[in-house]
């Protein structure tokens, strides 16, 4: 019975795909060339950018000294949350997303 319940829960969980609207609800702002940026200078003196790609987005970090371009696709919200936490040490606020979905 426990195995059936675990499979049922796992099968019903689906990742939340990143969209421009979702990025804006997470505090990112659309800039030039469809890049979405978030300025968190009170946390880190850097800009986190997400650029649209064929399959999702790719992330980049910019600061006053240099840029870090990483061509790793991000398709889902949980991936963005993980990267954001790694870069800032704080959780990405996603309350606006869940408020709108319920």
Secondary structure in CASP SS format (residue, H / E / C, confidence):
PFRMAT SS
TARGET T0000
AUTHOR 0000-0000-0000
METHOD secondary structure of the structure
MODEL  1
X C 1.00
X H 1.00
X H 1.00
X H 1.00
X H 1.00
X H 1.00
X H 1.00
X H 1.00
X H 1.00
X H 1.00
X H 1.00
X H 1.00
X C 1.00
X C 1.00
X C 1.00
X C 1.00
X E 1.00
X C 1.00
X C 1.00
X H 1.00
X H 1.00
X H 1.00
X H 1.00
X H 1.00
X H 1.00
X C 1.00
X C 1.00
X C 1.00
X E 1.00
X E 1.00
X C 1.00
X H 1.00
X H 1.00
X H 1.00
X E 1.00
X E 1.00
X E 1.00
X E 1.00
X E 1.00
X C 1.00
X C 1.00
X C 1.00
X C 1.00
X C 1.00
X C 1.00
X C 1.00
X E 1.00
X E 1.00
X E 1.00
X E 1.00
X E 1.00
X E 1.00
X E 1.00
X C 1.00
X C 1.00
X E 1.00
X E 1.00
X E 1.00
X E 1.00
X E 1.00
X E 1.00
X E 1.00
X C 1.00
X C 1.00
X C 1.00
X C 1.00
X E 1.00
X E 1.00
X E 1.00
X E 1.00
X E 1.00
X E 1.00
X E 1.00
X E 1.00
X C 1.00
X E 1.00
X H 1.00
X H 1.00
X H 1.00
X H 1.00
X H 1.00
X H 1.00
X H 1.00
X H 1.00
X H 1.00
X H 1.00
X H 1.00
X H 1.00
X C 1.00
X C 1.00
X C 1.00
X C 1.00
X C 1.00
X C 1.00
X H 1.00
X H 1.00
X H 1.00
X H 1.00
X H 1.00
X H 1.00
X H 1.00
X C 1.00
END
